[in-house]
Amino acid sequence: MLNPGDLQRLIEIITEEVLAAERGAPSGQCACHSVLFDCCPDRLRGVLEAGASRLGVHAAGGAPGGVAAMIDHTLLKPDATRADVEKLCKEAAEFRFATVCINPVWVALASARLRGSGVGVCSVVGFPLGATTPDVKQYETRRAIFDGASEIDMVINVGALKSGDVRTVERDIESVVEPCRPCGVISKVIIEAALLSDDEKITACTLSKAAGADFVKTSTGFGPGGATAADVALMRRVVGAEMGVKAAGGVRDLEALKAMVAAGATRVGASAGVKIIQESKRP
């Protein structure tokens, strides 16, 4: 249960977001998801079911592109070697993925390998448990940016959220968003949805939006479950059209990617990116 102070803070945040949405609400929103018609998951679902293998989707901080431009080519295994990371970067440059998503120790290497390729470098922070303090996450973020990261995927303090400690979660997210913003680095907030109730998912997404994050992300891929279409749809409804939603964990083929896009995802984290692109090119 939230204590009175935290409950009041959550009410204030939600009120601020509702009022901001009302002030800036664009015309032409769909009735089903309350997002811009061009971003409506149902509209995209029809395109995909009609047989499209490439999509132009605008994500926060990104640009229109095909399937590859939606994928963070991911390698977060603890036993990944230098050769593995170099292969990941080579594939990312060849297939033109949005980023490579790697552990912080490999950011400098990946940045050097991908310089001039147009592929970004995404580092994880507080990964995979989210159980480090805000000052540590902030230092980790600053170091990753120094080493060449253009995007940061941070894990929230899941325990604080489940304890109803809204203020701690808010500070936790802000500690990462704040150093990203002046550097033009995209910030993504991993909520680890499989550990949360729907109410907790809504709270996590609301706090992420209030903190100014660019994306919310479903999962680390190391938790009890990965991305689900239901979670993606819920997250999209909460954050609206102006934020990105990243689906990660268990997206292993083109059909899974289509399901996530149809639910509202604008970015997908996958270790099977090459397989997905190869599937998308089949007649």
N, C-alpha and C positions, 0 to 999 in steps of 0.2 A: 504493500500500500504506500502511496505517496504521502509524505508529510505535508502539512498545510502550505509551507513555503514553496516546496517543489511543485505542488499542484497548482499554486497560483502562478508560478513561473511558466509552467506548461500552458496554462490557459492564456497567459499573455502572449506567448509565442504563437499559439494557434490563432489567436485573435488578430495579431499583427499580419500573419500570412493571409488570412481570409480577407482583411481589409485591403492589403496590397493587391491581392488577386482581383478584387472587385474594382479597384481603381484602374488597374491596367489590363483588365480582361479584354482580350481581342474578340472581334466579331468572328462569326463563322466557326464556332466551336461545335464539336459533335455532341449529340445528346447522350451517347453511350458511355464516353470516357471523360467528357468535359475537357478535351484538348483540342487544339487546332485541327480542322478537318484534314489538312494535309498530313498530320501526324497520327491520325486515328488508326489504332491497331487493326480495326475491322476493315478499313480501307486497304491497308497493307496485306491483310490476310487474303483478300480477293485477288490481289496482284500475284501473290505467291502461289495460290491454288490454281491460278490460270497458267502457271508454268514458268514464270519469270525466274531466271537464275542469277540475275544481277539486280541490285537495288540501289537507288539513290536515296540515302537517308541522312538527314542533317542531325548530328548529335552535338551536344553542348561542347564548344571548343573545337569542333571538327568541321569537316566540309563534306559536301556530297561525294559519294563514291560508290563502288560496287561492294560485293560481299566481303572481299578482303579488307576493305577500308573500315569495316565494322568489327574486325577481329583483333584482339590483343593476343598475339602469339605467345603462349605462356609456358614457362618452365620454372617451377618453384620447388622441385624435389630437392631435399637436402643433400643428396649424393650427386647432383649435377656437376659435371666436370667442366673445365675450361673448353675442351673440345666440344662438349654438348652445347655450351652457350654460343660458341662460334658458329656451330651448325645452325642453331636457332636464328642467329642474326643473318646468316646467308640465306636461309629460307624466307625470312621476313623481307629482306631486300628484293628477292626474286619475285615473291608473290604480292608485294606491296601491302603488307598488313599495316594496321594503324600503328601498333607498337609491338615491341617485345616486352613481356611482363616477367621480371626476374627478381631474384633476391638482391638486396643492396650491395653485397660484396662484388657483384658482377656488373654494376652500373657503369663504372668507368670503362671497362672493357667493351661493353655493348655500345656505349656512346662513341667510342673511337671507331669501332667496326662499322657503325651505321651512319657516320658523319656524311652528309651530303646525299643520303639515300631517300630522304623524305619520310623515313620510318622513325617514330619516336621511341623513347626508352621509358618504360613504366617501372617504378620501383614500389615494393610493398613496404609498409611501415607498421610497426606493432604486430607483425605477422608471426604466426597465424592466430594467436590467442587474444590479442588486443589488451593484454593484462599488464602493460607497462604504463608508467605515469605520463601525464601530458608533456612535461618538460623533456622526457626522454624521446617521446614521439616527435616533438618539435625539433630536437637536435638531429634525430634520424632523418627527418624531412629535409632539413637544411643541408646535411651532408650529401644526401642523394641528389639534391638539386646542384650542389657544387660539383658532384661527379658527372653530371650531365643528364639527370632525369628530367623529362618534360612532362611526366604525369606521375602522380602519387596515389596509390591505393592503400588507404589506412583502415585498420580494423578498430572498431569502436570498443570501448570498455563494456563488454557484454554483461559482466557481473554487476556493474553499477546500474546499467539499464534495468536489469531484472530485479535490482534492489529498490527501484523507484527513485534513484538518485539522479534526477534530471540535470541538476547543475553540473555535476561531475562529467556527465556525458557531453553536455554542451561545451564545457571547457576542453574536454578531450578532443572534440572535433575541431574547435576553433584553433587549437594548438598546431594543427596541421594545415588548416585552410589559410591561416594568417601568413605564414612564410611563402605559401604557393602564390597567393594573389599578386604581390608586386613583381614577381618573376615571370608572370604569365604561364605558370605551371598549372595544369589541370588537376583538380583534387577529386578523388572518388572515396566514398565512405562505405566500407563493407559492414553490413549490419549482421551478418551470419544468421540469415532468416530461419534456418532450420532449428535454431535454439530459442526462437521467440514466438510468443503468441501474436495474433493479429494486432491486438492493441499495442503491443511492444514494437512491432514493425512500423505501425503508424507513427508512434512516438519517435522512433529512430529516424524515420524519413523526415518528419517535421523538424526535428532538431538539425538535421543535416542541411535542409533547405534554409532554415533560419541562420545557420552559420555561414552560408554563402558557398557551400560546396558545389562543384559542377555536376557530380553524378552521385547516385546511390547505387550500391552494388549488392547483389544477393548474398554471396558466399565466398569463403576462402578456398573452397575445394578440399579443405582438410577437416571440416566439421562433419556432423552426422548426416548431412544431406546437402545436395547442390541446388542449382536453380530449378524452380518450377514456374510454369506459366502463370499459375495462380498468384504466386508471390510477385512476379514481375508486373502483373496487371494491378495488383494492390498498390505496389510502389509507384507505378505510373499515375494512378488516381490521386495519390497523396501529393506527389511533387509537381503535377501538372506538366505542361508542355515545355517549360523553359529549362528544365534540368534533364540530364541524361540518366538513363537507367541501364546498368550493366548486369547482364546475366552471366554467372560463372559457376562452374562446377557441374560436370555431367553433360556438357554440350559437346557431343562426340561425333555428330554427323549433320548433314545439311537439313534433314527433317527436324532435328532438335533446334537448330538455329532458326528455321522458319517459325517454329512454335513460339520461340522467345520474341522474335520480331513482331509476330502477330499479337502477342500479349502487351507489347509496348517497349521492348528493349531497343536501345539505339547503339549499344556496344555489347560484344560478347567476348568473354575470356575463354580460350580453349587451347588445349595442348594438341588437339587434332586439327589445327587450322589448315594444314596442307591437304589432309583428306577432305575437308569440307570444300575447299576451293576446287579440288579435282572433281568432286561430285557435282559442283555447280556448273562445270563446263561440259558435262555430259549432255548429249542431245536428248 
